[in-house]
């Protein structure tokens, strides 16, 4: 494995991803213990992931994001600013109006 990849992995999850995991857990009203129970991890492990001290395996990360009603997407780096702008715009919708590109929560959007 190239050294630059190993070094990145050892730093933990990116700060914003950890903040999103915490926000998702709190949005659902769950404690770290409750989230851990849902994915089969002890609370100290959840705390370590959220603080950046523990780097989860891919399967664990996938379990966490899915139980928190998120998903992982591969986005070409050149499109990351556009994707982030869409996410920001969607999260700022104050009047409850859904943008045309947003999925209706009542629709089944699980295509995997």
Secondary structure by P-SEA (a helix, b strand, c coil): ccaaaaaaaaacccaaaaaaaaaaaaaacccaaaaaaaacccaaaaaaaaaccccccaaaaaaaaaaacbbbbbccccaaaaaaaaaaaaaacccccccccccccccccccc
